[in-house]
Amino acid sequence: MSKAKKVRVQKFLSELGIASRRAVEEMVLEGRISVNGRTRTKLPVLIYPGDDEIRLDGLLVDTTPPDKVYYLLNKPQGTVCTQQDQAGRRRAIDLIKDAPRGVHCVGRLDMDSTGLIVMTNDGDLTQHLTHPKHGIPKTYVVEIEGRLDEEQMAKLKSPTYLDGRKTAGLKVKSLRRGYDRSVLEITLREGRNREIRRLLARLGHKVYKLRRTAIGAITDRGVKVGNSRPLKRYEVAILFKGPSEEDILPAPIVRKPGGKKPIAKRSTRKTTPAKIETKTTRKTSSRKTPVKPGSRRGAARKTGGKASSPGRPTAKRGGRGTTPAGKKNKRRRGSK
């Protein structure tokens, strides 16, 4: 019976969640890993999974693969992303309750920064998110001292050099501009050490707050600072796919039972166009017609309503004893 196919030790141990591939490579060079009782200090180191005995710092490595888990943590300020901290500071892993073996931070956020960080024991996802060739975008909201002018904004967007290596440039958007403080939205596709802080310091702007709000299409919506939640399957698939920052997940659409689209509510106003026309008609019909100077109504207005034709008795308005003159006037009004 032939043995299984050989694999690199860094790939195998990262899949077990022991450490990232780069960290395992450093362990090999430091002489901390032995295979079948033989210490290995040079790369590559090839092993037969399940058959070879692997020890790390003299301790036997359990090669039984654990279930892969994925968490999204909103890291608070003052928390470090290392697995072991000699100073005894609070670690990001301490905020994940009942985390299985091998869960670690994917990438890093410095102690003064806050925001999203993925935590998993899946070495493949760790490699995918941290390798520069994949260019997973990460979005930050940064509060700085003063404000950037157009020339400084152009410098941030243009490639430059850090530690002798050329950067890809930043995507910068101004959210709020003030004389004392300003807020920027910055998106980068690299994982340089404190890249945003260092580039802004070159331009003379101190960073007061730095918060990571998105990793690829995964945002901090619904995750408060200091809390975490498991990532869903489709979210893990999106992280492996490596979407651009334009593919931010939209808000879920709430539909009524039955799958029908929500119907827009009709207006509750009682006034309709037909009624408006009716009101307009009433208004025009209630206008008073101009009165000729010599008419009885004109004379009545001048005398305070007591005008009457000479030689005729006045008719009481609306009374029973209506004179023939009053009846005649009623007929005329009715005919009109």
SULNORTA-V275780 format. One record per helix or strand of 3 or more residues. SS is the DSSP state (H for helix, E for strand). FROM is the first residue (numbers start at 1). LEN is the number of residues. If there is no record, write none. Layout:
SS FROM LEN
SS FROM LEN
//
This chain:
E 6 3
H 9 7
H 21 9
E 33 3
E 38 3
E 46 3
E 54 3
E 70 6
H 92 4
E 104 3
E 114 7
H 123 8
E 138 8
H 150 8
E 171 6
E 181 8
H 195 8
E 207 9
E 228 3
H 233 9
H 245 3
H 273 13
H 296 7
H 324 12
//
